[in-house]
Amino acid sequence: MAGSRHFVKSQPAEQTRAEIQADIAASRGAQRNLQATGQYYLANQMRQTTDEHLDELNALDNGTWNPTHA
């Protein structure tokens, strides 16, 4: 489940990394599809979502990432 990492404290880092990378890929794909259909406002929202996921990945790599709701 995408986003489940925010509710589980004891998830392995590699599983968290895989979830974040999958979310990045999905967000970028959605952004490209929206741009291709001329929906630039929504494409920009997907870009922002991708940026948030990249920030999460950076925090995980730095050892500062924590689950949001756990």
The first five atom37 places (N, CA, C, CB, O) and aatype in JSON, in Angstrom:
{
  "aatype": [12, 0, 7, 15, 1, 8, 13, 19, 11, 15, 5, 14, 0, 6, 5, 16, 1, 0, 6, 9, 5, 0, 3, 9, 0, 0, 15, 1, 7, 0, 5, 1, 2, 10, 5, 0, 16, 7, 5, 18, 18, 10, 0, 2, 5, 12, 1, 5, 16, 16, 3, 6, 8, 10, 3, 6, 10, 2, 0, 10, 3, 2, 7, 16, 17, 2, 14, 16, 8, 0],
  "atom_mask": [
    [1, 1, 1, 1, 1],
    [1, 1, 1, 1, 1],
    [1, 1, 1, 0, 1],
    [1, 1, 1, 1, 1],
    [1, 1, 1, 1, 1],
    [1, 1, 1, 1, 1],
    [1, 1, 1, 1, 1],
    [1, 1, 1, 1, 1],
    [1, 1, 1, 1, 1],
    [1, 1, 1, 1, 1],
    [1, 1, 1, 1, 1],
    [1, 1, 1, 1, 1],
    [1, 1, 1, 1, 1],
    [1, 1, 1, 1, 1],
    [1, 1, 1, 1, 1],
    [1, 1, 1, 1, 1],
    [1, 1, 1, 1, 1],
    [1, 1, 1, 1, 1],
    [1, 1, 1, 1, 1],
    [1, 1, 1, 1, 1],
    [1, 1, 1, 1, 1],
    [1, 1, 1, 1, 1],
    [1, 1, 1, 1, 1],
    [1, 1, 1, 1, 1],
    [1, 1, 1, 1, 1],
    [1, 1, 1, 1, 1],
    [1, 1, 1, 1, 1],
    [1, 1, 1, 1, 1],
    [1, 1, 1, 0, 1],
    [1, 1, 1, 1, 1],
    [1, 1, 1, 1, 1],
    [1, 1, 1, 1, 1],
    [1, 1, 1, 1, 1],
    [1, 1, 1, 1, 1],
    [1, 1, 1, 1, 1],
    [1, 1, 1, 1, 1],
    [1, 1, 1, 1, 1],
    [1, 1, 1, 0, 1],
    [1, 1, 1, 1, 1],
    [1, 1, 1, 1, 1],
    [1, 1, 1, 1, 1],
    [1, 1, 1, 1, 1],
    [1, 1, 1, 1, 1],
    [1, 1, 1, 1, 1],
    [1, 1, 1, 1, 1],
    [1, 1, 1, 1, 1],
    [1, 1, 1, 1, 1],
    [1, 1, 1, 1, 1],
    [1, 1, 1, 1, 1],
    [1, 1, 1, 1, 1],
    [1, 1, 1, 1, 1],
    [1, 1, 1, 1, 1],
    [1, 1, 1, 1, 1],
    [1, 1, 1, 1, 1],
    [1, 1, 1, 1, 1],
    [1, 1, 1, 1, 1],
    [1, 1, 1, 1, 1],
    [1, 1, 1, 1, 1],
    [1, 1, 1, 1, 1],
    [1, 1, 1, 1, 1],
    [1, 1, 1, 1, 1],
    [1, 1, 1, 1, 1],
    [1, 1, 1, 0, 1],
    [1, 1, 1, 1, 1],
    [1, 1, 1, 1, 1],
    [1, 1, 1, 1, 1],
    [1, 1, 1, 1, 1],
    [1, 1, 1, 1, 1],
    [1, 1, 1, 1, 1],
    [1, 1, 1, 1, 1]
  ],
  "atom_positions": [
    [[0.85, -1.18, 0.0], [0.0, 0.0, 0.0], [0.89, 1.24, 0.0], [-0.96, 0.0, 1.23], [1.71, 1.42, 0.9]],
    [[0.74, 2.06, -0.97], [1.52, 3.29, -1.03], [1.18, 4.17, 0.16], [1.28, 4.04, -2.35], [0.01, 4.35, 0.49]],
    [[2.18, 4.69, 0.78], [1.98, 5.55, 1.93], [1.89, 4.81, 3.24], [0.0, 0.0, 0.0], [1.82, 5.43, 4.3]],
    [[1.89, 3.48, 3.2], [1.81, 2.73, 4.46], [3.03, 3.0, 5.32], [1.69, 1.22, 4.18], [2.98, 2.83, 6.54]],
    [[4.12, 3.43, 4.7], [5.35, 3.72, 5.44], [5.14, 4.79, 6.5], [6.45, 4.14, 4.49], [5.91, 4.87, 7.46]],
    [[4.11, 5.61, 6.34], [3.85, 6.69, 7.29], [3.18, 6.19, 8.57], [3.0, 7.75, 6.65], [3.06, 6.94, 9.54]],
    [[2.73, 4.93, 8.57], [1.99, 4.41, 9.71], [2.71, 3.27, 10.43], [0.65, 3.94, 9.26], [2.21, 2.76, 11.42]],
    [[3.89, 2.87, 9.94], [4.61, 1.74, 10.5], [5.98, 2.2, 10.98], [4.76, 0.6, 9.46], [6.76, 2.76, 10.2]],
    [[6.28, 1.98, 12.26], [7.56, 2.42, 12.81], [8.71, 1.47, 12.46], [7.46, 2.57, 14.31], [9.84, 1.92, 12.27]],
    [[8.43, 0.18, 12.39], [9.52, -0.8, 12.29], [9.72, -1.35, 10.89], [9.25, -1.93, 13.24], [10.17, -2.49, 10.74]],
    [[9.4, -0.6, 9.88], [9.58, -1.05, 8.5], [11.06, -0.94, 8.12], [8.69, -0.22, 7.52], [11.69, 0.07, 8.42]],
    [[11.61, -1.97, 7.46], [13.02, -1.89, 7.03], [13.25, -0.72, 6.06], [13.44, -3.22, 6.36], [12.38, -0.37, 5.28]],
    [[14.43, -0.14, 6.14], [14.76, 1.02, 5.3], [14.67, 0.7, 3.82], [16.16, 1.51, 5.63], [14.23, 1.54, 3.03]],
    [[15.06, -0.52, 3.42], [15.01, -0.86, 1.99], [13.57, -0.95, 1.49], [15.73, -2.19, 1.74], [13.29, -0.61, 0.34]],
    [[12.67, -1.41, 2.34], [11.25, -1.46, 1.95], [10.7, -0.04, 1.82], [10.42, -2.28, 2.98], [9.96, 0.26, 0.89]],
    [[11.08, 0.81, 2.76], [10.65, 2.21, 2.7], [11.2, 2.87, 1.44], [11.12, 2.99, 3.96], [10.48, 3.6, 0.76]],
    [[12.46, 2.62, 1.13], [13.09, 3.17, -0.07], [12.36, 2.72, -1.33], [14.57, 2.76, -0.15], [12.11, 3.52, -2.23]],
    [[12.02, 1.44, -1.38], [11.3, 0.89, -2.55], [9.94, 1.55, -2.7], [11.14, -0.64, -2.42], [9.52, 1.86, -3.82]],
    [[9.24, 1.78, -1.59], [7.93, 2.44, -1.66], [8.05, 3.87, -2.15], [7.25, 2.42, -0.28], [7.27, 4.32, -2.99]],
    [[9.04, 4.58, -1.64], [9.23, 5.97, -2.05], [9.59, 6.04, -3.53], [10.34, 6.66, -1.2], [9.07, 6.87, -4.27]],
    [[10.49, 5.16, -3.98], [10.89, 5.15, -5.39], [9.71, 4.8, -6.29], [12.03, 4.16, -5.62], [9.59, 5.35, -7.38]],
    [[8.84, 3.9, -5.85], [7.65, 3.57, -6.63], [6.71, 4.78, -6.72], [6.9, 2.36, -6.01], [6.13, 5.04, -7.77]],
    [[6.58, 5.5, -5.62], [5.74, 6.71, -5.62], [6.32, 7.78, -6.55], [5.6, 7.27, -4.19], [5.57, 8.48, -7.23]],
    [[7.64, 7.91, -6.56], [8.29, 8.88, -7.45], [8.0, 8.52, -8.91], [9.83, 8.92, -7.2], [7.64, 9.38, -9.71]],
    [[8.17, 7.25, -9.24], [7.93, 6.81, -10.62], [6.48, 7.03, -11.02], [8.29, 5.33, -10.78], [6.2, 7.48, -12.14]],
    [[5.55, 6.73, -10.13], [4.13, 6.91, -10.44], [3.79, 8.39, -10.62], [3.25, 6.3, -9.32], [3.04, 8.75, -11.53]],
    [[4.34, 9.24, -9.76], [4.06, 10.68, -9.86], [4.63, 11.27, -11.14], [4.64, 11.41, -8.64], [3.99, 12.09, -11.8]],
    [[5.83, 10.84, -11.5], [6.43, 11.34, -12.75], [5.65, 10.86, -13.96], [7.9, 10.88, -12.86], [5.46, 11.62, -14.92]],
    [[5.2, 9.63, -13.93], [4.39, 9.11, -15.04], [3.09, 9.88, -15.18], [0.0, 0.0, 0.0], [2.69, 10.22, -16.29]],
    [[2.44, 10.14, -14.06], [1.2, 10.91, -14.09], [1.46, 12.33, -14.6], [0.56, 10.96, -12.69], [0.67, 12.87, -15.37]],
    [[2.57, 12.91, -14.18], [2.93, 14.26, -14.64], [3.09, 14.28, -16.16], [4.22, 14.74, -13.95], [2.57, 15.17, -16.82]],
    [[3.81, 13.31, -16.7], [4.0, 13.25, -18.16], [2.68, 13.08, -18.89], [4.96, 12.11, -18.53], [2.44, 13.73, -19.91]],
    [[1.83, 12.21, -18.37], [0.52, 11.98, -19.02], [-0.33, 13.24, -18.99], [-0.22, 10.83, -18.34], [-0.99, 13.57, -19.97]],
    [[-0.32, 13.94, -17.89], [-1.11, 15.17, -17.78], [-0.56, 16.26, -18.7], [-1.12, 15.67, -16.33], [-1.33, 16.99, -19.32]],
    [[0.75, 16.36, -18.79], [1.34, 17.34, -19.71], [0.96, 17.02, -21.15], [2.88, 17.38, -19.55], [0.67, 17.92, -21.94]],
    [[0.98, 15.74, -21.49], [0.66, 15.33, -22.86], [-0.77, 15.66, -23.24], [0.9, 13.83, -23.02], [-1.07, 15.87, -24.42]],
    [[-1.66, 15.72, -22.25], [-3.06, 16.03, -22.55], [-3.39, 17.49, -22.29], [-3.97, 15.15, -21.71], [-4.55, 17.89, -22.37]],
    [[-2.36, 18.3, -22.0], [-2.56, 19.74, -21.84], [-3.1, 20.16, -20.49], [0.0, 0.0, 0.0], [-3.54, 21.3, -20.34]],
    [[-3.07, 19.29, -19.52], [-3.57, 19.63, -18.18], [-2.39, 20.08, -17.31], [-4.3, 18.41, -17.53], [-1.93, 19.35, -16.43]],
    [[-1.93, 21.27, -17.58], [-0.69, 21.75, -16.99], [-0.81, 22.06, -15.5], [-0.23, 22.97, -17.71], [0.15, 21.86, -14.76]],
    [[-1.95, 22.53, -15.05], [-2.13, 22.79, -13.62], [-1.99, 21.49, -12.82], [-3.52, 23.43, -13.35], [-1.28, 21.45, -11.82]],
    [[-2.67, 20.44, -13.27], [-2.58, 19.15, -12.58], [-1.18, 18.55, -12.72], [-3.62, 18.18, -13.14], [-0.69, 17.91, -11.79]],
    [[-0.54, 18.76, -13.86], [0.82, 18.27, -14.05], [1.76, 18.95, -13.05], [1.3, 18.53, -15.5], [2.66, 18.31, -12.51]],
    [[1.54, 20.23, -12.8], [2.37, 20.93, -11.82], [2.13, 20.38, -10.42], [2.06, 22.44, -11.85], [3.08, 20.29, -9.63]],
    [[0.91, 20.01, -10.09], [0.64, 19.4, -8.79], [1.37, 18.07, -8.67], [-0.89, 19.2, -8.6], [1.88, 17.74, -7.59]],
    [[1.44, 17.31, -9.73], [2.17, 16.04, -9.71], [3.67, 16.29, -9.57], [1.87, 15.22, -10.98], [4.37, 15.51, -8.93]],
    [[4.16, 17.36, -10.17], [5.57, 17.71, -10.0], [5.86, 18.02, -8.54], [5.94, 18.93, -10.89], [6.89, 17.59, -8.0]],
    [[4.96, 18.75, -7.89], [5.14, 19.06, -6.47], [5.1, 17.79, -5.62], [4.06, 20.04, -6.01], [5.85, 17.66, -4.66]],
    [[4.23, 16.86, -5.99], [4.17, 15.59, -5.28], [5.47, 14.82, -5.45], [2.98, 14.75, -5.78], [5.98, 14.23, -4.49]],
    [[6.01, 14.83, -6.65], [7.29, 14.18, -6.91], [8.38, 14.81, -6.05], [7.66, 14.26, -8.4], [9.21, 14.1, -5.48]],
    [[8.38, 16.13, -5.97], [9.37, 16.83, -5.14], [9.26, 16.4, -3.67], [9.19, 18.35, -5.25], [10.28, 16.23, -3.01]],
    [[8.05, 16.24, -3.18], [7.85, 15.81, -1.8], [8.41, 14.4, -1.58], [6.35, 15.84, -1.43], [9.03, 14.12, -0.56]],
    [[8.19, 13.52, -2.57], [8.73, 12.16, -2.46], [10.26, 12.17, -2.52], [8.17, 11.27, -3.57], [10.91, 11.4, -1.82]],
    [[10.83, 13.04, -3.36], [12.28, 13.15, -3.42], [12.85, 13.67, -2.1], [12.7, 14.08, -4.57], [13.91, 13.23, -1.67]],
    [[12.13, 14.59, -1.47], [12.55, 15.07, -0.14], [12.52, 13.94, 0.87], [11.63, 16.23, 0.33], [13.42, 13.82, 1.71]],
    [[11.49, 13.1, 0.79], [11.4, 11.94, 1.69], [12.58, 11.0, 1.48], [10.08, 11.18, 1.46], [13.19, 10.53, 2.44]],
    [[12.91, 10.73, 0.22], [14.02, 9.84, -0.1], [15.33, 10.43, 0.42], [14.11, 9.6, -1.62], [16.17, 9.7, 0.95]],
    [[15.51, 11.73, 0.27], [16.7, 12.4, 0.77], [16.78, 12.27, 2.29], [16.71, 13.88, 0.36], [17.85, 12.0, 2.84]],
    [[15.66, 12.45, 2.97], [15.64, 12.33, 4.43], [15.96, 10.89, 4.84], [14.27, 12.75, 5.0], [16.67, 10.68, 5.83]],
    [[15.46, 9.91, 4.1], [15.77, 8.52, 4.4], [17.26, 8.27, 4.24], [14.97, 7.57, 3.49], [17.88, 7.62, 5.08]],
    [[17.84, 8.79, 3.16], [19.27, 8.62, 2.92], [20.13, 9.31, 3.99], [19.64, 9.17, 1.54], [21.22, 8.84, 4.32]],
    [[19.62, 10.42, 4.54], [20.35, 11.16, 5.58], [20.12, 10.6, 6.97], [19.95, 12.62, 5.54], [20.76, 11.02, 7.93]],
    [[19.18, 9.66, 7.09], [18.88, 9.09, 8.4], [17.96, 9.93, 9.24], [0.0, 0.0, 0.0], [17.85, 9.72, 10.45]],
    [[17.28, 10.9, 8.63], [16.39, 11.78, 9.38], [14.92, 11.51, 9.11], [16.7, 13.21, 9.05], [14.06, 12.22, 9.65]],
    [[14.61, 10.52, 8.3], [13.21, 10.22, 7.96], [12.52, 9.51, 9.12], [13.13, 9.36, 6.67], [13.1, 8.61, 9.73]],
    [[11.3, 9.92, 9.41], [10.47, 9.28, 10.43], [9.06, 9.12, 9.89], [10.47, 10.1, 11.75], [8.61, 9.94, 9.09]],
    [[8.35, 8.06, 10.31], [6.96, 7.91, 9.87], [6.11, 9.08, 10.38], [6.38, 6.56, 10.37], [6.3, 9.54, 11.51]],
    [[5.2, 9.54, 9.56], [4.4, 10.71, 9.9], [3.36, 10.43, 10.97], [3.71, 11.23, 8.67], [3.17, 11.25, 11.88]],
    [[2.7, 9.29, 10.89], [1.55, 9.05, 11.76], [1.74, 7.91, 12.75], [0.37, 8.76, 10.92], [0.81, 7.6, 13.51]],
    [[2.91, 7.29, 12.77], [3.11, 6.13, 13.66], [3.42, 6.57, 15.07], [4.23, 5.24, 13.14], [3.62, 5.73, 15.95]]
  ]
}
